[in-house]
Amino acid sequence: MENKIVFLILFVLITTSSYSQTKEDRYIKLSQFESEEYLANPVKTGNAYLIHHQDKGKVRSLEIKKYKNGQKDGEWLAFLRTIGAFDLVNVTNYKNGLKHGYFFNTDNHVYSEEGYYKKGEKHGAWIKKNYEDVETIETTTYKKGKKHGVYSLIQVINEKSVVLKKEYYKHDKLIKETVNSTLPKL
């Protein structure tokens, strides 16, 4: 089953790139050893995918990377093998070598973070979720990489969302803070 999933992902990549007009649109396969040499090349252009193996040759993860004129460009994806399937664990978009666009990262267990970059800096609403012991949700608003707007820390207790803290920022400077001192019992 695992090999079928990897094959399906690669089949889609290869068949869609085979209709491309230029060499830069196609995907090349890199082994773990080739990837170091390829990534060290300052003038790389094109798309690559890396397959990482673990003991006994099983595929552990798959990465899809794109370059243009030697710089990171476009959507980069990473998949990690979990119990019986491959899960998306990272999406990072680049433009001219800088993070630009949607970003998502997770360990597929207890943590996730998502938001947007603009010219290499966090911009707009960002959400971090942690499910370690108690579900915790942090939202932060950024403008040009600095906190600007509302930050909130929320915990879900007994299926109810409780705001633990709320902060207001302007150009990374804390303007106002509100802390909830009355929490429901667990």
N, C-alpha and C positions, 0 to 999 in steps of 0.2 A: 504494500500500500504506500509506504514511504517513497519508494522509487517512482511509483506512478505519479505522486504529487509533484516531486521534483521534475520529472519528465514533462508533466503538463505545464508547469511554470516556464520551463526552458523552451518547450514547443511554442508557446504563445510568444515569447520573446523573439525567438528565431524566425518564426513564420511572419510575424508582423514586421520585423526588420528586413526580411528578404524582399519585401516590396518597396523598400526605401530606395531613393534615387542616388544617395551618396554613400561612400565607404564609412563616413563618420556616423551614419545612422545605424550601422550594424553593430552587433554585440560580439565581443571576443571572450572566450573562456580563458580564465587565468587560474593556474594552480596556486597553492599557497606560496610556493617558491617564486613563481613568475610574477606574482602580484607585487612583491617587494621591488623588483627591478622595474616593473611598469610604473608603479606609483612614484619611484624616484626620478623618472623621466620628466623634466620640466616642460616639455612641449607636447605632452600627450593630448590627443583628441580622439573622441569616440566613446563608445559604450563598452563596459566590461561587466562580467559577472564572475564572482568568486564562490566556489563551493568549498566549505570547510568540512573536513572529516574528523571523526573521533576514532576510538579504538574499533578494530574489526571492520574498518572501512565505511561505517555508517555515516550518512550525511548529518552533520550537526547544525550547520547554518548555511544560508545563501545570501549573498550581498549583490546588489545591482548598483553600479556606479556610472556616472556620465561626466565626460570632460569636454571642454571646448577651449581651444587655444591654450592648453596647459592649465586651465582652471576648472574647478568643480563647477558643474552646470546642470541644471535640470533636477529632476526628482531622483533621490537616492533612496533605495529600499533595503531593509534587512529583515530576513525571516529566520526564526529559530525553531528547531524541532522540539516539540513538547511531546506529551503522551499521545502518540499516534498521528500527529498532524504537524504541519508547519504553520506557525503563527507569525503575523506581521508584528515586529517589535520596534521598528524605527522607520520613520519617514522624515527625510530632511530635504528641503528644496534649496537650490543654489542658483545664483545669478552672478556671473563675473567673479566667481570664487568666493562670494559672500553668501551667508545664509539669507534667503529671501523667499518668503512664502510660508506655507504650512509646515509645521514641525510636530512630530508625535514620537514619544518614546515610552516604552513600558518594559517591565520585566515579566509581563503576563502572569503575574502572581499577586503582588500586593501594591504595586506602584505604577502610576502613569502620569505623564505630563504632556500638555499640548497647548499650542498657541501659534503665533505668527511672528516671522522676522521680516524686517524691512531694512534693506541695505546693511545686513549683519547685526542689527540690534533688535531686541524684543520690542514688539509694537502691538498694541491692542490688548485684548483679554487673554490671559494665560490661566490654565486650570491644572492644578496638581491634585491627584487623588492618592490616598494611602489607605490600604485596608489591613494594615498589620494587626492591631488588636481591636481598634474601633475605627469605623470608616471616617476619614478626615478629608475634607475638601478645602483647598486653598484657591482663591481666585485673586489675581493681581492684574491691574491694568498698567500698561507701559506706554510711554511715548518717547520715541527715539532712544530706547534702551534704559530709560529711567522710570521709576515708579511715578505714575501720574494718574490720579483718580482713586478708586476704591480698592482696598485690599480687604478680604474677609476670610476668616477661618471658621469653618463649619464642621461640626461633628454630628453624625447620625447616631442617636441614642434611642433605643427602644422604638425604632422605625420613625423617629421624629428628627427633623433637622433643627439643630440648635446653633445659633450664631454665637461663637465663643469670643470673637474679637472682630472689630471693624476699625480700619484705619483709613485716613484720607491723606493722599500725598499730592504735592505739587512740585514738579521738577525734582523728584527724589527726596524732597524734604517733608517730613511728617508734619501735618497740619493739625490733625485731630485724631484721637484714639478713644474707642469705646470698648470696654471689656464687660462681658456678661458674668456676673458673680452668682447668679441663681441658676444652677444646673439641675436638671431632673436626676433622680436617683436611678442607678443602673438596675 
